[in-house]
C-alpha cells in the first residue's frame, strides 16, 4: 500500500496575502492529481495546516476549506498537529484543527498515538511541548513501530537551506526507526532514517530554488517518492549587458515573459552599461504584471531582506536575525541573544497563564 504525505501548508501565510491563495490552489490541484494517478486512498498531513497561531482570517478560512480541506475529504485523511496549529506554547489543547475540521471525517492527532496503516505499525507524533513531552519521549523509546510520522524539531537538521537547527530533540532518539518523516522544517533534507518533507509551497525568498513538494510512501518497501511542486512564486532575472548582451537581446525577442505574472521578481544587475536595454527588460517584466519587482546589485540580497520576515519564522529566529545584523562583538552577540531569549520566555510564561 502507498500513502501520500504533505506538510507545512501554512494557510494565511504572509499576513493573509491573497496572491498566495491562487499559488497554493494550483499547487494543490497538481498534488491531488498525482495522488489520484498513483491510486492513493490515504493522505497524512504532517502539521502546520495554518500559519498564524492566534487567529484566522475569514477569507483564508474559506480558501483553506475550498482549496485544501474539501479535496482532502476525498481521501482517508490523517492530520498531525503542528506548532503553528496551536494557540499556547505549552499545550496542544487549544488548536486550529479542533476548530476548523469539525465538518470533516479526518483523524486528528493532538497527542502521540500508535496506529496501523495497511498492517504497518506507525507512531504518530504531534508537536512536542511541556504538557506532552514525557508521554511522547517515553512512547518513542518503547514503541515497536518501525515508521514514525510527526511534526518534530530535531537538532542538527536544516530549518531552511543553509540554516541548521542548534536546539530541539536529539537525533539519537529516532535511530531505532526504519523511517521517520517529519514536517516543521521547510527545507527538504534527510540523514539516516530521518527525513524532513519540506514545505508544500514557497513562502519567502529563502525558499527560492529550494525544492518544495509532497511525497508518496510505499509502506512495504519504505521507499519515498518526492513529488516536486512545479509552481513557483519567486523568480530571479540576472542582468549583465557587458558579458551577456546577446542573451539579453535574445530574451527581448523570444522570451515568454508571462512566466513572471503573479510572481515576486528580483532583478540582479551585475553590469548596466546600456540604460536603454535595461529599461526594455524592465518594461517587459512590468508588462507581465508581477506582484512585486526589486532591483539589486547584491546577490546576497536574495535571502537577506529584513522586510521579508513574517510568521513562518518564530519570534526567537526574528530576534536573532536582528541581533546578528547589529555587528556586535561575538561575546556581546551571544550575551544579547541569551538575554533576549530569557525575556521572551518570561513573556511567554506570563501569556500562558491566561
Secondary structure, 3 states (H helix, E strand, C coil): CEEEEECCCCECHHHHCCHHHHHHHHHHHHHHHHHHHCCCCEEEECCCCECCCCCCCHHHHHHHHHHHHHHHCCCEEEEECCHHHECCCCCCCCEHHHHHCCCCCCEEECCCEEEEECCEEEEEECCCCCCCHHHHHHHHHHCCCCEEEEECCECCCEEECCEECCCCECHHHHCCCCEEEEECCCCCEEECCEEECCCCCCCCHHHCCCCCEEEEEECCCCCEEEEECCCCCEEEEEEECCCCHHHHHHHHHHCCHHHHCCCEEEEEEEECCCHHHHHHHHHHHHHCCCCEEEEECCHHHHCCCHHHCCCCCCHHHHHHHHHHHCCCCHHHHHHHHHHHHHHHHHHHHHHCCC
